Amino acid sequence: MKVEWNKKYTTISVYSVIVIIISIIFYMIISQFGLFLSSINRYIKVFEPFIIGFAIAYLANFLVRLIEVKMLNKALKNQENTKFKRAISILVSYIILFLGLFLFFYMMVPQLINSLTGAFYSIINNYNNLSENIVEFINKLNISQNYINDIVSRWNDFVDNMINYISNSLPLIGNFASRLFSSIWNIVLGVIISIYMLIDKERFSLLLKKIDFSIFSKERALRNIELTKRADNIFGRFLVGKIIDSIIIAIITYIALRITKMPYPVLISFIIGVTNIIPFFGPFIGAIPSFFIILFVSPIKALWFLVIILLIQQLDGNIIGPKILGDSLGISAFWILFSLLISGKIFGFIGLIIGVPLFVFIYSIVKDNVEKRLKKKGLPTETNEYKEY
């Protein structure tokens, strides 16, 4: 007996089965999200040298391209050997990067360690003096003794919690350092892999395009290439711009702290510079621990520190940041906050750094699809034009 299949209902059935399977997989991932992430991390560790190599090559490529295009092509106009120019560009770029890392570890790390240990002991040694000053200040306000005792008790609890937090953080720093040194071999392999990637970056690009066209239709393949270029533009501009911006802010902070004779200028400038890479939350994340470090040395200087950081962040937010980053974000503060909360929860500290450009990329794709559908329906694409509906 021959069965006559109805093409319409067969298609509906296949799509229904696919949706059900995807829903089950999605539910299993969400219900066991921690186990899912740990499984992914286990596989990621296998490819860690290649991931490190790609990250190094991606960041170094901006310097390689700058040296090769802006300098060598002008200086060596008669030299047609592109491999020679590429080799010189990579060599000079890596010398600059390694020299910068060497100077950082040689000059900054010892000072950071001394400042960190000095701040820790300063907090412990100045605890009693600071508590006495606070009690004396409260007594001058003629507050009831019960309120004074409650305030002092809460202050002591707060300080104890802070000391315990700092004490517990030191082993975490040690564990991080040990993991870092244990990954030295992966970093070395990553550097070697990054050099090979930069040498044959055009070849790798053409190979990926070839695979892209072999799998997808021509229209879909061209769309994938366009999205890749868009992602490269968004991530590249944001990450490189943020790194440059954070270095400038760290230098300005150090100069301001030295002029105002603040304690531990190297440590605090380093904290402010690192946390400034994080959009929106960065200034607050860096200012809070720095404030308490200075507070245990001088409460007056701690208040002045907040004023200095506020002025520096206003300078960064209104002048330095826009000049360097331009309109690379192009989204409102709400979506920045949304992307940071989601990506930070999923990917941790790395998520706080890449969350915003990742969301901008996804946002641009959704925007393209929405506007494409609206154009097909003959509707306006500008958001403000929907006030009349």
C-alpha positions as CSV (number, residue, x, y, z in Angstrom):
1,M,0.0,0.0,0.0
2,K,1.5,3.3,-1.1
3,V,1.3,6.1,1.4
4,E,0.7,9.6,-0.1
5,W,2.5,12.2,2.0
6,N,1.0,15.6,2.2
7,K,4.0,18.0,1.7
8,K,2.4,20.8,3.7
9,Y,1.6,18.7,6.8
10,T,4.9,16.9,6.6
11,T,6.8,20.2,6.7
12,I,4.7,21.3,9.6
13,S,5.4,18.0,11.5
14,V,9.2,18.2,10.8
15,Y,9.3,21.8,12.1
16,S,7.2,20.9,15.1
17,V,9.6,18.0,16.0
18,I,12.6,20.3,15.6
19,V,11.1,23.0,17.9
20,I,10.2,20.3,20.5
21,I,13.8,18.9,20.4
22,I,15.3,22.4,20.7
23,S,13.0,23.3,23.5
24,I,14.0,20.1,25.4
25,I,17.7,20.9,24.9
26,F,17.2,24.5,26.0
27,Y,15.4,23.4,29.1
28,M,18.1,20.9,30.0
29,I,20.8,23.6,29.6
30,I,18.9,26.1,31.7
31,S,18.1,23.6,34.4
32,Q,21.7,22.4,34.6
33,F,23.4,25.7,33.6
34,G,26.3,25.3,36.1
35,L,27.1,21.8,34.8
36,F,26.7,23.1,31.2
37,L,29.2,25.9,31.8
38,S,31.7,23.5,33.5
39,S,31.5,21.1,30.6
40,I,32.1,24.0,28.2
41,N,35.1,25.2,30.3
42,R,36.5,21.7,30.2
43,Y,36.5,21.7,26.4
44,I,37.7,25.3,26.2
45,K,40.9,24.3,28.2
46,V,41.8,21.9,25.5
47,F,41.8,24.7,23.0
48,E,43.2,27.3,25.4
49,P,46.5,27.8,23.5
50,F,44.6,28.5,20.3
51,I,42.2,30.9,22.1
52,I,45.1,32.7,23.7
53,G,46.9,32.8,20.3
54,F,43.8,34.2,18.6
55,A,43.3,36.9,21.3
56,I,47.0,38.0,21.1
57,A,46.9,38.0,17.3
58,Y,43.6,40.0,17.3
59,L,45.0,42.7,19.6
60,A,48.5,42.7,18.1
61,N,47.0,43.0,14.6
62,F,46.1,46.6,15.1
63,L,49.8,47.5,15.8
64,V,51.0,45.2,13.0
65,R,48.6,46.9,10.5
66,L,49.6,50.3,11.7
67,I,53.3,49.6,11.2
68,E,52.9,47.8,7.9
69,V,50.4,50.2,6.3
70,K,51.2,53.6,7.8
71,M,55.0,53.2,8.1
72,L,56.6,50.5,6.0
73,N,54.5,51.0,2.9
74,K,55.6,54.6,2.8
75,A,59.2,54.0,3.8
76,L,59.7,51.0,1.5
77,K,57.8,52.1,-1.6
78,N,60.2,50.2,-3.9
79,Q,60.1,47.0,-1.8
80,E,57.5,44.7,-3.4
81,N,58.1,41.8,-1.0
82,T,55.1,41.8,1.2
83,K,56.4,38.9,3.3
84,F,59.4,41.0,4.3
85,K,57.2,43.9,5.3
86,R,54.9,41.6,7.3
87,A,57.9,40.0,9.0
88,I,59.3,43.4,10.0
89,S,55.9,44.6,11.2
90,I,55.3,41.5,13.4
91,L,58.9,41.7,14.8
92,V,58.6,45.4,15.7
93,S,55.1,44.9,17.1
94,Y,56.1,42.1,19.4
95,I,59.2,43.9,20.5
96,I,57.0,46.9,21.5
97,L,54.5,44.7,23.3
98,F,57.1,42.6,25.1
99,L,59.1,45.7,26.1
100,G,55.9,47.3,27.4
101,L,55.2,44.1,29.5
102,F,58.8,44.0,30.7
103,L,58.7,47.6,31.9
104,F,55.3,47.0,33.6
105,F,56.5,44.0,35.5
106,Y,59.9,45.5,36.3
107,M,58.7,48.9,37.4
108,M,55.0,48.5,38.5
109,V,54.6,45.0,40.0
110,P,57.1,45.6,42.9
111,Q,55.5,48.9,43.7
112,L,52.0,47.3,43.5
113,I,53.0,44.6,46.0
114,N,54.6,47.1,48.4
115,S,51.6,49.4,48.2
116,L,49.2,46.4,48.7
117,T,51.0,45.1,51.7
118,G,51.5,48.6,53.1
119,A,47.8,49.4,52.7
120,F,46.9,46.1,54.5
121,Y,49.1,46.9,57.5
122,S,48.0,50.5,57.5
123,I,44.4,49.5,57.8
124,I,45.2,47.3,60.8
125,N,47.5,49.8,62.5
126,N,45.2,52.8,62.0
127,Y,42.0,51.1,62.9
128,N,42.1,52.2,66.6
129,N,42.9,55.8,65.7
130,L,40.2,56.0,63.1
131,S,37.6,54.5,65.5
132,E,38.6,57.0,68.2
133,N,38.3,59.9,65.8
134,I,34.8,58.8,64.7
135,V,33.7,58.3,68.3
136,E,35.0,61.8,69.1
137,F,33.2,63.3,66.2
138,I,29.9,61.6,67.1
139,N,30.3,62.9,70.7
140,K,30.5,66.4,69.5
141,L,27.0,66.0,67.8
142,N,25.3,65.4,71.2
143,I,23.7,62.2,70.1
144,S,22.1,59.8,72.5
145,Q,24.5,57.3,74.1
146,N,22.4,54.4,72.8
147,Y,22.7,55.7,69.2
148,I,26.4,56.2,69.7
149,N,26.9,52.6,71.0
150,D,24.8,51.3,68.0
151,I,26.9,53.3,65.5
152,V,30.2,52.2,67.1
153,S,29.0,48.6,67.1
154,R,28.0,48.7,63.4
155,W,31.3,50.5,62.5
156,N,33.3,47.8,64.3
157,D,31.3,45.1,62.5
158,F,31.9,46.8,59.2
159,V,35.7,47.1,59.8
160,D,35.9,43.5,60.9
161,N,34.1,42.4,57.8
162,M,36.4,44.5,55.6
163,I,39.6,43.1,57.3
164,N,38.2,39.6,56.9
165,Y,37.4,40.3,53.2
166,I,40.9,41.6,52.6
167,S,42.5,38.7,54.5
168,N,40.4,36.2,52.5
169,S,41.3,37.9,49.2
170,L,45.0,37.4,49.7
171,P,44.8,33.6,49.2
172,L,42.6,34.2,46.2
173,I,45.3,36.5,44.7
174,G,47.8,33.8,45.4
175,N,45.7,31.1,43.7
176,F,45.2,33.4,40.8
177,A,49.0,33.9,40.5
178,S,49.7,30.2,40.8
179,R,47.1,29.5,38.0
180,L,48.7,32.2,35.9
181,F,52.2,30.8,36.3
182,S,50.9,27.3,35.6
183,S,49.5,28.6,32.3
184,I,52.8,30.0,31.2
185,W,53.3,27.1,28.7
186,N,49.9,27.8,27.2
187,I,50.8,31.5,26.9
188,V,54.1,30.7,25.2
189,L,52.2,28.4,22.7
190,G,49.6,31.1,22.3
191,V,52.3,33.6,21.3
192,I,53.8,31.2,18.8
193,I,50.3,30.5,17.3
194,S,49.5,34.2,17.2
195,I,52.7,34.8,15.1
196,Y,51.7,32.1,12.6
197,M,48.1,33.6,12.5
198,L,49.5,37.1,11.7
199,I,51.9,35.8,9.1
200,D,49.1,34.1,7.1
201,K,46.1,36.1,8.2
202,E,45.0,36.8,4.6
203,R,45.3,33.1,3.8
204,F,43.2,32.1,6.9
205,S,40.6,34.8,5.9
206,L,40.3,33.4,2.4
207,L,40.1,29.8,3.7
208,L,37.2,30.8,6.0
209,K,35.4,32.5,3.2
210,K,35.9,29.4,1.0
211,I,34.3,27.2,3.8
212,D,31.5,29.8,4.2
213,F,30.6,29.8,0.5
214,S,30.8,25.9,0.4
215,I,28.2,25.6,3.3
216,F,25.8,28.5,2.7
217,S,24.2,30.1,-0.3
218,K,26.0,33.0,-1.9
219,E,23.6,35.5,-0.3
220,R,23.9,33.9,3.1
221,A,27.7,33.6,2.8
222,L,28.0,37.3,1.9
223,R,25.8,38.2,4.8
224,N,28.1,36.2,7.1
225,I,31.2,38.0,5.8
226,E,29.5,41.4,6.4
227,L,28.5,40.4,10.0
228,T,32.1,39.2,10.6
229,K,33.5,42.6,9.5
230,R,30.9,44.4,11.6
231,A,31.8,42.3,14.7
232,D,35.5,43.0,14.0
233,N,34.8,46.7,13.7
234,I,32.7,46.9,16.9
235,F,34.9,44.7,19.1
236,G,38.2,46.2,17.7
237,R,37.2,49.8,18.2
238,F,35.8,49.2,21.6
239,L,38.5,47.0,23.1
240,V,41.5,48.9,21.8
241,G,39.8,52.2,22.5
242,K,39.0,51.2,26.1
243,I,42.5,50.0,26.7
244,I,44.0,53.3,25.5
245,D,41.3,55.2,27.5
246,S,42.1,53.3,30.7
247,I,45.8,53.8,30.3
248,I,45.3,57.6,29.9
249,I,42.9,57.6,33.0
250,A,45.4,55.6,35.1
251,I,48.2,58.1,34.2
252,I,46.0,61.1,34.9
253,T,44.9,59.6,38.2
254,Y,48.5,58.9,39.2
255,I,49.6,62.5,38.5
256,A,46.6,63.9,40.4
257,L,47.3,61.6,43.4
258,R,51.0,62.5,43.4
259,I,50.1,66.3,43.3
260,T,47.6,65.9,46.2
261,K,50.0,63.6,48.1
262,M,47.6,60.8,48.4
263,P,48.8,57.5,49.9
264,Y,49.5,54.5,47.6
265,P,49.3,56.4,44.2
266,V,50.6,53.4,42.2
267,L,48.2,50.9,43.7
268,I,45.1,53.2,43.4
269,S,46.0,54.3,39.9
270,F,46.4,50.7,38.8
271,I,42.9,49.8,40.3
272,I,41.3,52.8,38.6
273,G,42.9,52.0,35.3
274,V,42.0,48.3,35.3
275,T,38.4,48.8,36.4
276,N,37.9,51.7,33.9
277,I,37.9,49.1,31.2
278,I,34.4,48.1,32.4
279,P,31.8,50.5,31.0
280,F,29.3,52.2,33.4
281,F,30.2,50.3,36.6
282,G,34.0,50.6,36.2
283,P,34.5,54.0,38.0
284,F,32.4,52.8,40.9
285,I,34.1,49.4,41.2
286,G,37.5,51.0,41.2
287,A,36.7,54.0,43.5
288,I,35.0,52.0,46.3
289,P,38.0,49.9,47.4
290,S,40.4,52.8,46.8
291,F,38.3,55.0,49.0
292,F,38.5,52.6,51.9
293,I,42.3,52.1,51.4
294,I,42.8,55.9,51.8
295,L,40.2,56.1,54.5
296,F,42.2,54.1,57.0
297,V,45.2,56.5,56.4
298,S,43.3,59.8,56.3
299,P,39.5,60.3,56.3
300,I,40.0,63.9,54.9
301,K,42.1,62.6,52.0
302,A,39.6,59.9,51.3
303,L,36.9,62.5,50.8
304,W,39.2,64.6,48.6
305,F,39.9,61.4,46.6
306,L,36.2,61.0,45.8
307,V,36.2,64.6,44.5
308,I,39.3,63.9,42.4
309,I,37.8,60.7,40.9
310,L,34.5,62.4,40.2
311,L,36.4,65.1,38.2
312,I,38.5,62.6,36.4
313,Q,35.5,60.5,35.4
314,Q,33.7,63.6,34.2
315,L,36.7,64.4,32.1
316,D,36.8,60.8,30.8
317,G,33.0,60.6,30.2
318,N,32.7,63.9,28.4
319,I,36.0,64.5,26.6
320,I,38.6,61.6,26.6
321,G,36.2,58.7,26.2
322,P,34.1,60.1,23.3
323,K,37.2,61.3,21.5
324,I,38.8,57.8,21.6
325,L,35.7,55.6,21.3
326,G,33.6,57.8,19.2
327,D,30.1,56.4,18.6
328,S,31.3,52.7,18.9
329,L,28.5,52.0,21.4
330,G,25.5,53.8,19.9
331,I,23.1,52.4,22.6
332,S,21.4,54.0,25.6
333,A,22.6,53.6,29.2
334,F,19.8,51.2,29.9
335,W,21.0,48.7,27.4
336,I,24.6,49.1,28.6
337,L,23.4,48.3,32.1
338,F,21.3,45.4,30.8
339,S,24.2,43.9,28.8
340,L,26.7,44.2,31.8
341,L,24.3,42.5,34.2
342,I,23.6,39.6,31.9
343,S,27.1,39.0,30.5
344,G,28.7,39.5,33.9
345,K,26.4,36.9,35.4
346,I,27.3,34.4,32.7
347,F,30.9,35.0,31.9
348,G,32.2,36.8,35.0
349,F,34.8,39.5,34.8
350,I,35.4,38.8,31.0
351,G,31.7,39.3,30.5
352,L,31.9,42.8,32.0
353,I,34.6,43.7,29.4
354,I,33.1,42.1,26.3
355,G,29.4,42.3,27.3
356,V,28.8,45.8,25.8
357,P,30.3,45.3,22.4
358,L,28.7,41.8,22.2
359,F,25.3,43.3,22.9
360,V,25.9,46.1,20.4
361,F,26.7,43.5,17.8
362,I,23.5,41.5,18.6
363,Y,21.5,44.7,18.8
364,S,22.7,45.7,15.3
365,I,21.6,42.4,13.8
366,V,18.1,42.6,15.4
367,K,17.8,46.2,14.2
368,D,18.7,45.1,10.7
369,N,16.0,42.3,10.7
370,V,13.3,44.6,12.2
371,E,13.9,47.4,9.7
372,K,14.0,44.9,6.8
373,R,10.6,43.5,7.9
374,L,9.2,47.0,8.3
375,K,10.4,48.0,4.8
376,K,8.6,45.0,3.3
377,K,5.4,46.1,5.0
378,G,5.9,49.7,3.8
379,L,6.2,51.0,7.4
380,P,8.7,53.6,8.7
381,T,11.9,52.4,10.2
382,E,12.6,55.4,12.5
383,T,11.5,54.9,16.1
384,N,10.3,58.5,16.5
385,E,7.8,58.1,13.6
386,Y,5.7,55.7,15.7
387,K,4.4,58.4,18.1
388,E,1.3,58.9,15.9
389,Y,0.2,55.2,16.2
